[in-house]
Amino acid sequence: MNLNHLHYFRVLAKVEHYTQASAELSITQPSLSHAISSLEKELGTYLFEKHGRNVRLTKYGKFFYKYVDSALSELELGEKKLRSLTSDSAGTIDLAFIYTLGSHFIPSLINNFLSNDKYKNISFSFGQGNTKNIIDGLKNEKFDLAFCSFLENEPTIDFIPIMKQELVLIVSPEHPLASKNSIDLKDTAEYPFVYFNNESGIRPVIDNLFSQINITPKIACEVEEDTSVAGLVAINFGIAIVPNIPALDSFNVKILPITNPLYERFIYLASVKNAYLPPSVNKFKKFVIDNSSLNLDL
């Protein structure tokens, strides 16, 4: 069914006059007549009947008009929203990030971005989760961009390192290790750990730290989210290796820098390779890279 013919039908149904409708549509009257005749032939019924110098909808035309008007209105609304989403100066960015970034990094980054008048009409939709779930969301087009850990065996994902993140050991103030000012992880071998689960992007990083010093940590429990880890450590349920994030200041824990083994932990800006990104998303991506603490030259 020809979409133009449906549009012509709706206009003619409203004005009920071929000359007026053709003028409004900027087409000739014969072209309009041919379009309506073709539509009626395709549907197998008359949609209009003469009424003096005008025309009006038949019983079946009135029935059909409700569906045509609804369908075209939805298409017009979809077009309007699509243009807004892909606008060069507006649009919505679907952004995901791991839990550790939610209290400080993301709010600060978004505030700095939107403080530029060029970007003030761009809006954001946020999602949080662990790295695995976030990457799945990227691949399923739920998110445009994401801040997360690096995952192996993800050939369709582009990972751009954005910043380094310090890892620390946290312990309860009542814990024997609380008397120290820094920690060699070899000194933690006898103590139980509150550990990140296998869904977390930081889990392989922590596993690698213990692998370097040939220690298998004693795992008291596994959780997903950083503040849950800190809460359990605060009640002396175990000790934990976590990113050194501002949220730790809200918990009654002692923070110990790790002196051994040496490590590098990065946060990445992730997106699907070769996927189309609207102008607003590309602008934000460029802003993030240009303002990266790693001073990337990409």
N, C-alpha and C positions, 0 to 999 in steps of 0.2 A: 504494500500500500504506500503510495507516494505521500511523503510528509508535507510537501508543499500543497498538495490537493486538500489535505486535512486542514491546513492553515487557511486556505482559501474558503473552504466550507464554513469554518468558524466565523470568519469575517462576514461572509454573505449572510449567515444565519443571524448575525447581530444587526446589520444595517438593512437587510431585507430589500436590497435594491442592487441590481447588477452594475449600473453605472457608478453608483457611489462606492460599491465594494471594489470595483476595478481601479478606481481612482485612489482609494486608500491603499491598495496593494501595489500600485504603480505598474499594472499590467493592462493589456487591452481587454475590452469586454469579450471579444471572441475567444481569447485565451482563457478567460475565467469560465466562460460557458463550456468550453471544451474540457476543462479540468473537472468541472462539476459533473458533466455527462460521463466522463471516464470513471469517476468515483461511483456514480450511480450504477453504471454498468458492472463495475467490479462487485458491488454489494448486491446487485440484483433487485434493486428497489428504487423508487423515486424518493428523493430527499426534500425536494421543494415543489411547491405548486404555485401557480400564478394567483395573484390577489390584486386585481386592478393593474396599476403600473408597477406594482411591487411583487415580491415573492414572499412566501412564508414557508416555514417547515411543515412537512407532512407529519403525520403521527409517528412514522418511522424515523423521519428526520429528527424530531424532538428526542426520541429515544436514543438515537446515535449521538446527538449533540452533547449529551451529558458526559459520555465517555470520551469524546474527542476533546471537549473543553478541559476535562480533568487531566487527560494524558498530556496535552500540550502545555498546560499550566505546570505540571510536574517537570516536564522537560525544560521549560523556561527557568524554573526555580533551580533545577540542577545545573543549568548553564551559568546562571548568576552565581551560584555558590562555587562552582568550579573556577570561574574567572577570579573570584575573590581568593580562593585557596592558592591559585597559581599566579597571583598578582605580583608585579615587581616590587611594589611598595607596601603590600599588605600580606595576606596569606596566613596560614597556620602551620606551625612546625610541630610535628609529633616527635617529642624528644624523650628518650629513656635514659636512666642512669642507675648505677648501683647504689645501694643504701648509704654507703660511706660518704657520698658526695651531696646528700640531700640537705644537710644542715647548714653548710657554708658555701662550698664551691659553686653549686648550681645557682642558688639565689644571687650570689655576687656576680657570676658570669652573666646571667640574664639581665640583671640590673644595669650592668655596664653596657651591654648590647643595646638595650631599649632606651638608654639615656641619649643615644645618638638620634637626632631628629629624623634621620633618613629611615630609621627602623622602627619608629614609635608606633606604627600601625600594624606591625607584625605581632601575632599572638602565638601562644604556646599551649600545647597539650602535653602533660607530663605522665610518665609511667616509671615505676620503680620495680626493681627485682634483682635477682642474682644474674650473673653474666650469661649463663646458659639460657635462661628464659628470655633475657633481653635479645640475645642473638637470634633465637627462634622468632621473636617478634619482628626483628628486622627482616628476616627472610620471608615472613608472612605478610609483609607490608603494613604491619601495625605501627611501626616507628619509621621515621625518616633517618634519624641519626641516634647514636647512643654513646654514652660514656661508660666504659666497662673495662674489665681485664682482657688480656689476650687469651684466645682459645686456639689450641692446636687443631689441625684438620678441619679448618673452615675456609676452603679455597674461594668461596664466593664472597667473603667478607674482607673489606679493606680496613686494616687496623693502622691508625696513625697515632704514634705516641705523642701525648700532649703534656704530661707532667710526671715527675717522679713523686712517689708517695713513700714516706718513711714508715717502716714497720717497727713496732715496739712490743715489749712484753709488759702486760699489766698483771698486777697481783693485788690481793687484798692487803690493806695496811697491817693486818694481823699475820700475814704469811711470813715464813722465815726469810724469803728472798726480799722482803720489803726493806731490809736494812741496807741493801745494795743501792748504788747510784747508777749502775749500768749492769748489763748481763752478757755473759758468754753462755750461749744456749746449751753447752755441755753441762752447765750447772743446774739445768732444769730436768735432767733425766729421771730423777726419782719422784717427780711431782706430777699429779694428774692434770690434764689439760681440758679446758673447754675449747672445742675444736670446731672449725667451719666444716659444713657437710660437703659432699661431693658435687653438689650443684653450684657451689660458690667458685667464682673465678680465682679467688685468693688461695684456695685449697692447694693447688699444685705448687704455688710459690712457697708456701709454708712446708709442704712435704719435701721440697727440694732443699730447704734450709737444713732440715734434720738429716736428709740423705748425705749432705756434705760432711756432716760430723759423725756419721754412722750411728745415729741414735733413732730408735723407734719410740715415739712419744706415747705416754700412757694417756689414752683418751677416755675421759670421764663421761663426756656426752658430745654430741654434734648438733650444731644449730646453724641457721642460715644468715641471720642478720646481726650486724655489729653491736647494736645497743643491747640485744639479748645476751650476747657474749659478755659484754661489760657488766650487765646486771648480775649474771651468775658469778663472775669473778668477784664482784663487790661483796657477795655474801660468803666468799671463801669456798665456793664449790669447786674451784680449780683455778689454774692460771691460764693465760691465753696470749697468743701473738695476734695483734690487730693493727690496722692502719692507725697512725697517730692523727686522729681527727678531733676537731673542737668539741664534739659531743662527749668525749671522754671526761671533760672537766665537770660534767654533770653527775659523775659516778664517784663513789668513794673507793678509788683504786690508786695504786702507786704505778707510775709510768716509768719504765726502765728502757733506755736506749739499748739496742743490740749491738755489741762490739764484735761478735763472732758468731756465725760466719759472715763474710761480706756478701752483700746482695744488692740488686737493683730491682725495684718494683715500679712499674709504670702504669699509668692510666691512659687508656686509648680512646680516640674518637673513632667509632666504628660506623660503617655504612656498607650497603650492598654494592659490590663492584658493577660498574656499567649500568646501574639503575638510574632512571631519570629522576632528577631532583628539581623541584620548582625553584624559581629565582630566589624566593625568600630563604629557602633552605640552603642554597648555595652561598648566599650572603652571610648567613650565620656560620656556616662551615668555614668560610674564609676568615671571618672574624675570629673564630676560635683558634685557627692555625696561626694567624698573624699575632695573636696575643698569648700563644703558648709559652709556658715557662721554659720550654726547651729551645725556644728560638729556632723553630724548624725552617729549613730552606727547601720548600717543596715546589 
